[in-house]
């Protein structure tokens, strides 16, 4: 009797029905293995967002206020006052700009060119020199005591320019040469200071070009008198003042 053996040699090309527990070398990670990586990525994104927010906060804290134009536009030769300014906050390289804390230094200065709303001021935009408007001329006069108010005349004052007769011209009546002129510069005084013998007032006035010769001649002959007027008096030579 012959017995059949249950042990068979598997065919070389036979495939096993089972898989090893370790799997293949190119196996993709399953969902449980991906979760830690996703969590780490989320933490990194959160940290980057927090760092960005902190950087924005720091930059915001470094912003400073600077002087900008408040009105729609300012023409050349505009005399500045506080109503012309608005504040603009900036960060970074702003060295040429004028800080908001220094805005009072701009009051009384004049624009050197056209400026527009929200434009920032620099020193190149302003000058302390009063511009000469079209139709006007600046004339310098020297006044002694009695030729101007004892309280003095200052830059920005409005004065009437009067010619008075000399001692030998009693029959000649006094006449007003310029009804209202702007004082663009002034130094000295007609009343000597304590310990000083200087009592002359040097004044530069803005007059119509058609009256330059007459004013200069009266100043040279010392027949010219300046009469201080109300600051709101309209000058014969139109001026561009702050606020418009």
Number of C-alpha atoms within 10 A of each C-alpha: 3 4 5 6 6 6 6 6 6 9 7 6 6 7 8 7 5 6 8 6 6 7 8 9 6 6 8 9 8 8 8 8 10 11 11 11 11 11 11 11 12 12 12 12 12 12 12 12 12 12 12 12 12 12 12 12 11 11 13 13 10 12 13 16 16 22 24 25 20 19 17 12 15 23 15 16 22 25 25 22 18 14 13 21 24 19 18 17 14 14 12 9 7 11 8 11 16 19 20 17 12 11 18 12 10 21 17 20 19 24 25 19 13 12 20 14 15 17 16 21 21 15 12 11 15 20 16 13 14 20 21 15 15 11 13 21 18 22 19 17 20 18 22 17 14 11 19 21 15 12 9 14 24 17 15 16 20 26 25 18 22 19 23 19 16 13 8 7 9 10 9 11 9 14 13 14 18 22 18 25 30 24 23 21 19 20 14 18 23 22 20 15 11 7 6 8 9 14 14 18 22 16 22 21 26 30 26 21 14 11 13 17 11 14 23 15 13 19 18 12 10 18 17 28 22 24 17 19 15 10 12 8 14 15 19 16 19 15 18 16 13 17 15 14
